[in-house]
Amino acid sequence: MIELLIEMFSYAFLVRAVIVGFLVSLCASLLGVSLVLKRYSMIGDGLSHVGFGALAIATAMNAAPLAVSIPIVVTAAFLLLRLSEQHIIKGDAAIAIVSTGALALGVVVISMTTGMNTDVCNYLFGSILAMNKNDVTLSIILSVTVLFLFIVFYHKIFAVTFDETFAKATGTKTGVYNMLIAFLTAITIVLGMRMMGAMLISSLIIFPALTAMRLCKKFKTVTICSALVSVICFFIGVVISYIYATPTGASVVIINILAFLLFWGIRFFKGSVQR
């Protein structure tokens, strides 16, 4: 096993992918707990489709993908939040409208420019080869920023997650912290898309949180467990992808599903024993 890991990390692109993957997985799992509890978990799926549309536009313009995608996805996150808060359109319907519209726009732009080639598949399903040195540097900076802001505003995020009405009554600016969660989620989605793909990135947000909730009950323990599960599943997924030459994103998702089933089985077994 050690020889395999040494062989894996002899490739520079794998080292870059693992570093960024660890950071993105950590960010996604921490935010995922709040998103799942607030029933905003599908916002990750919606924003990933917006990200695909943004990447398509960046490709057509021969521009830097992350530089184009980040402001567009952040804007979409604020728009979705605004629509939900104002009750103009219900949350799930707003996500469906924005995500399908962005996905359709991306497909049209690509079909009229580069055509449906391998790059499109990389955007949709991810590619471990998609990370260059500039992407890695920017991803590390942004991921560390996301983690820093989450830690600094942890208590406020906790407050708006569990009881937004009470938090507002105590003077907490809930709108600001909801926007912060949306902003951090948008950044994380864009960073993870290159590796996981638009179709699979939302799994990094949803599965670790749901898995941790099978056994943990407190917000803090769920958050910590979710982070550990996410990072471990990502690493195992990358190793399996390397050994069997399977797509990285899909491998990580499958490992996350197995982890969820394992935790669910442990919870079921513990419940049976206690009876």
C-alpha positions in Angstrom: 0.0 0.0 0.0 2.8 2.4 0.9 4.5 1.7 -2.4 1.3 2.4 -4.2 1.0 5.8 -2.5 4.6 6.7 -3.2 4.0 5.8 -6.9 0.8 7.9 -6.9 2.4 11.0 -5.4 5.3 10.9 -7.8 2.9 12.5 -10.3 2.7 16.2 -9.9 -0.9 16.4 -11.3 -2.1 13.9 -8.6 -0.4 15.9 -5.8 -2.1 19.0 -7.1 -5.5 17.2 -7.3 -5.2 15.7 -3.8 -4.3 19.1 -2.2 -7.2 20.9 -3.9 -9.5 17.9 -3.4 -8.9 17.8 0.4 -9.5 21.5 0.7 -12.7 21.5 -1.4 -14.0 18.4 0.3 -13.5 20.1 3.7 -15.2 23.3 2.6 -18.1 21.4 1.0 -18.7 19.2 4.1 -18.7 22.1 6.5 -21.2 24.1 4.5 -23.2 21.0 3.7 -24.3 20.6 7.3 -25.9 24.0 7.3 -27.4 23.6 3.8 -28.9 20.2 4.6 -30.4 21.4 7.9 -31.8 24.6 6.2 -33.2 22.4 3.4 -31.0 24.2 0.8 -29.0 21.1 -0.1 -30.1 21.2 -3.8 -28.7 24.7 -4.2 -25.3 23.0 -4.8 -26.8 21.1 -7.7 -28.3 24.3 -9.1 -25.1 26.3 -8.8 -23.1 23.6 -10.4 -25.3 23.9 -13.5 -24.7 27.6 -13.4 -21.0 26.9 -13.2 -21.2 24.8 -16.3 -22.8 27.6 -18.2 -20.1 30.0 -16.9 -17.3 27.6 -17.9 -18.9 27.3 -21.4 -18.8 31.1 -21.7 -15.2 31.2 -20.5 -14.2 28.6 -23.1 -15.9 30.5 -25.9 -14.1 33.7 -24.8 -10.8 31.9 -24.3 -10.8 33.4 -20.8 -9.6 31.9 -17.5 -12.4 29.5 -16.3 -12.3 30.3 -12.6 -12.0 34.1 -13.2 -15.3 34.0 -15.2 -17.1 31.3 -13.3 -16.7 32.7 -9.7 -18.5 36.0 -10.1 -21.3 34.4 -12.2 -22.0 31.6 -9.7 -21.8 34.0 -6.7 -24.3 36.3 -8.4 -26.6 33.3 -9.1 -26.3 32.2 -5.4 -27.4 35.6 -4.2 -30.3 35.6 -6.8 -31.5 32.2 -5.6 -31.4 33.4 -2.0 -33.2 36.6 -2.8 -36.0 34.8 -4.7 -36.5 32.4 -1.8 -36.5 35.1 0.9 -38.9 37.3 -1.0 -41.2 34.3 -1.7 -41.3 35.4 -5.3 -40.6 31.8 -6.4 -40.3 28.8 -4.0 -36.8 27.7 -3.4 -36.9 24.4 -5.3 -38.7 26.0 -8.3 -36.1 28.9 -8.3 -33.2 26.4 -8.3 -34.9 24.4 -11.1 -35.4 27.5 -13.3 -31.9 28.9 -12.8 -30.1 25.6 -13.1 -31.8 24.3 -16.2 -31.6 27.7 -17.9 -27.8 27.9 -17.2 -27.3 24.4 -18.4 -29.2 25.0 -21.6 -27.2 28.2 -22.2 -23.9 26.4 -21.6 -24.8 23.6 -24.1 -25.9 26.2 -26.8 -22.7 28.2 -26.3 -20.4 25.2 -26.6 -22.3 23.7 -29.6 -21.8 27.0 -31.4 -18.1 27.4 -30.6 -15.9 24.5 -29.7 -18.5 21.7 -30.2 -19.4 18.9 -27.8 -15.8 17.6 -27.3 -13.8 16.0 -24.5 -13.6 19.3 -22.6 -17.3 19.3 -22.2 -17.3 15.9 -20.6 -14.6 17.1 -18.2 -16.8 20.0 -17.2 -19.8 17.7 -16.8 -18.2 14.8 -15.0 -14.9 16.1 -13.9 -11.3 15.3 -14.7 -8.3 15.0 -12.3 -6.1 16.3 -15.2 -8.1 19.6 -15.3 -6.1 21.3 -12.6 -3.1 23.4 -13.7 -0.7 25.3 -11.5 -2.6 28.6 -11.7 -5.9 26.8 -10.8 -4.3 25.1 -7.8 -2.9 28.4 -6.5 -6.2 30.2 -6.8 -8.1 27.2 -5.4 -5.9 27.0 -2.3 -6.2 30.7 -1.6 -10.0 30.6 -2.0 -10.4 27.4 0.0 -8.4 28.7 2.9 -10.5 31.9 2.8 -13.7 29.9 2.9 -12.5 27.8 5.9 -11.3 31.0 7.7 -14.7 32.7 7.2 -16.6 29.6 8.3 -14.6 29.3 11.5 -14.8 33.0 12.3 -18.5 33.2 11.8 -19.2 29.6 13.1 -21.5 30.7 15.9 -23.6 33.0 13.6 -23.9 30.3 11.0 -25.0 27.9 13.7 -27.6 30.4 14.9 -29.2 31.1 11.5 -29.1 27.3 10.7 -31.1 26.1 13.7 -33.5 29.0 14.5 -33.4 31.9 12.0 -36.4 33.6 13.6 -34.9 33.5 17.1 -31.5 34.7 15.7 -33.3 37.6 14.0 -35.1 38.5 17.3 -31.8 38.6 19.2 -30.4 41.1 16.7 -28.4 38.8 14.4 -28.4 40.1 10.9 -29.7 36.8 9.4 -29.8 38.1 5.9 -26.1 38.9 5.9 -25.2 35.4 7.2 -27.5 33.7 4.8 -25.7 35.6 2.0 -22.4 34.6 3.6 -23.4 30.9 3.4 -24.5 31.3 -0.2 -21.3 33.1 -1.1 -19.1 30.4 0.5 -21.1 27.7 -1.2 -20.8 29.3 -4.6 -17.0 29.6 -4.2 -16.8 25.9 -3.1 -18.9 24.7 -6.0 -16.8 26.5 -8.6 -13.5 25.2 -7.1 -14.8 21.6 -7.0 -16.4 21.5 -10.5 -13.1 21.1 -12.4 -12.4 17.9 -10.5 -15.8 16.5 -9.7 -17.8 17.9 -12.6 -21.1 19.8 -12.7 -23.2 16.7 -12.4 -21.4 15.3 -9.3 -20.1 18.2 -7.2 -23.3 18.6 -5.2 -22.6 15.1 -3.7 -19.7 16.6 -1.8 -22.1 18.9 0.0 -25.0 16.4 0.6 -23.5 13.0 1.4 -20.9 13.8 4.2 -23.5 15.8 6.1 -26.2 13.1 5.8 -23.7 10.4 6.7 -22.6 12.2 9.8 -26.2 12.8 10.9 -26.8 9.0 11.0 -24.6 8.8 14.2 -24.1 12.3 15.5 -26.7 14.6 17.0 -25.0 17.8 18.0 -24.2 20.5 15.3 -20.5 20.6 16.3 -20.0 16.8 16.3 -21.9 16.5 13.0 -19.7 19.2 11.5 -16.5 17.5 12.6 -17.7 14.0 11.6 -18.8 15.3 8.2 -15.4 16.9 7.5 -13.6 13.7 8.4 -15.9 11.5 6.3 -15.6 13.9 3.3 -11.8 14.0 3.4 -11.4 10.2 3.9 -13.9 9.4 1.2 -12.2 11.7 -1.2 -8.8 10.2 -0.6 -10.1 6.6 -1.0 -11.9 7.6 -4.1 -8.7 9.1 -5.6 -6.8 5.9 -4.8 -9.5 3.7 -6.3 -9.6 5.9 -9.4 -5.8 5.6 -9.8 -5.8 1.8 -9.3 -8.7 1.0 -11.6 -8.6 4.0 -14.0 -12.1 5.0 -13.1 -13.4 8.6 -13.2 -12.3 10.4 -10.1 -15.6 12.2 -9.4 -17.7 9.1 -9.8 -15.3 7.1 -7.6 -15.5 9.6 -4.8 -19.3 9.7 -5.0 -19.6 5.9 -4.8 -17.3 5.8 -1.8 -19.5 8.5 -0.2 -22.6 6.3 -0.8 -20.9 3.3 0.8 -19.9 5.4 3.8 -23.6 6.6 4.1 -24.8 3.0 4.0 -22.1 1.9 6.5 -23.2 4.7 9.0 -26.8 3.9 8.5 -26.1 0.2 9.1 -24.2 1.0 12.4 -27.1 3.2 13.5 -29.7 0.5 12.7 -27.5 -2.1 14.6 -27.1 0.1 17.6 -30.9 0.8 17.7 -31.6 -3.0 17.5 -29.2 -3.7 20.3 -30.6 -1.0 22.6 -34.1 -2.5 22.2 
